[in-house]
């Protein structure tokens, strides 16, 4: 059995996810925790469940998804994984941190670069890395087929889609990613987004006002 829990972090109300199996093997997706209390909440939960973190998996490198990466990398001595096309965003992260008021942001070094469509096996979990650019040039999503879950970052939200008015965004690419990578998943697939509540693929294909199937 595989489990997941979301934690809402930082002023951007970003969703950070823990995913683990019954043996305690786990990953953290998009750790955006910045304050002491936010990090303590995740740390205490990990310890209470006996989760043995194996990876930090980031959908992309916008600052609100990076704020807790260095903390988890250093605390648990686990690799930080990102898509190589997001390297420019990562390199600019310290500047973004100053702009948005995160003076204590710590930069993290990438340990492993994703390959499109690769599968990452961790215990009972098998994540397929879906390349879904648009909101960010190297944006990926993590699809766990056995549970029917996709951790989509800032691509598809409940009745909304990711912003494309930031540098290196592309609206046409975002729409194409949703239609060709996410809307082709089984309709009952649960989407766990980077912000806001979860949704299902079948709902968004018919009710999303920005991208219909």
N, C-alpha and C positions, 0 to 999 in steps of 0.2 A: 504494500500500500504506500502511496505517495501523498504527502501532505504539503500544504502551502499556507503561509500567513503573510498578510500585508501590514506594513507600518507606514503611516503618513508622516512625512518628514519635511523640515525646512519651510520657509515662508511661501514657497511655491506649491506646497501641499503635494509633494512628489511621493509616489508609491514605491517603497522599497519592499522586496519580496524575499522571504526565506522559503526554500523548497527542500524537503528532506524525505527519506524513506524510513521504514520501520527499523532498519539497522542503524539509523542515525546519520547516514551519509547525506551531506547537504551542500547546497550552494546558496549564495546571496546574489540577487539580481538587482542591479542599479541602486547600490547603497547611497542614499541621499542624506543620511543622518549627519547633522552638523553640530548640534549642541550636546553638552554633556548628558542631559537627560535623554535625548533621542538615542544616543549611542548606548547608554546604560540600559534602556528598555530592550534594545535588540540583544545586547550582550547577555542580560539576565535571562531572556527567553531562550537563547541558544544554550546557556548553561543548564537551565531547568529541564530542557528536553534532551540534553546530552547529544546535541547535534555536532557532528564532526565536519566542519566546513572544508570543502575541497577546492572551490573556485569562487572568484568574483566574476560574474558574467554581466557585462554592461551592454545594453542595447545601443547606446550612443554616448557621446562625450560632451553633452551640454552640462553646464556647471551644476544644475540642480540634481543631476544624476551621478555626480562625481564626488560630492562633498564628504562622503564617508569611505571612499575607496581606500585612501592611504591608511586610515585607522584599521580597517579590517585586514588589509595587506600586512601591516606591521604586527597587529595583535595576534592573528592566527597563522601568519607565515604561509599565506596561500597566494596563488597566482591571480593576477588581474588580467582579464581577457577583453579584447576590443577588436573591432574591424579596422584594418589598416587605412581605409579611406577616411576614417575619423581622426587621423593623426593631426591634421591642421587644427581641429577644434580642441583636441587635448593640449596642443602646444600653446593655445591661446587661453587656456583655462584660468591661469593665474590672473591675467588681465580681466577676464570676465568676473572673477571673484571680487576684485577690487571695485569694479563698476557696480556690482549688485550687493555690496556690503558684507562680504565674508572675509574679513581680514586675517582669519586664522586658517584659511584653506591651505592644505598640504597637497602638493603635486605628487602623483603616483606614476611609477614607471610601468609600462605594459610588459607583462611576462610572456603573453601568448596572443598571437594575432589570429582572429577567426578566418576560416576559409568558407566561402559560400556553400551552403547545403551540406556542410560537414555534420556529423553526429557526435555528440559528446555524451559518452556513457559514464554515469556516476551511480554506482549501486544499482538500484532498480530503475533509475531515471535515465531516459534517453532523450536528449534535446537535439532537435534538428535546427540548425542555424539558417534561418530564412533571411535573405538579403532584401531589405525593404527600404531603399533610399527615398529621399524626398524631404523629410523633416531634417535630416542630417545626411551627408554624403555616404557615410558608412553605417547607416542605421541597420540593425538586424533585429529579428524577433526570434524567440525560442519556443519551438513547438514540441510539446510532450504528447505524443499520439495516444499512448495507453490511457491517459487520463482525459484526453480531449481538451487540453489547455494550451493556450498560446500567450506568452508573456511578450506583449507587443510594444512596450515603450510608448513613444509619442506619435504613433502612426494612426491608429484607429481608436476612437473613444466612443462612449455611449452617445450616439446621435451626433457625433462630431468627428473631426479629424485633426491631425497635428498642424501646427502653424508652419507657414512657409514664407514668412516675412523676415526671417533671420538671414544673416550671411550664410552662403553655401547651401541654402534650401532651394528646392525646385518643386513647384506645385504639380506639374505634369508627371514628374517622377513619383511623387507621393500617390497620386490617383492611380497610376499604373501599378505601383506596389500593392496597394489595397486590392485592386481588381485581380491581379495575377498571382499574388502570393497568399493573401488572407481570405479573400472571398472564394478561393478554390478549396479551402479547408472544409471539412464536414460542417454542416449547418449548426450542429449542436455544440461545436467547439466554443469553450468559454474564453473570452478575451480578457486578460488581466492587463489593464493599461497603465501607463506611467503616471496618470492623474485621474482622479474620479473613480466612479464605480465600475464594476465589471459589466460585461455585456456578452451577447452571443453573436456568432457570425450570421446566423439566419435572421436575427433581428435587424442587424445593420444593413444587410443586403436589401431589405425591403423598406426600412424606416429611416435610414441615415439620409439627411437632406443634402449632404455634400457629395456622397459617392454611392450611387445605387448600382446593383449588379447589372 
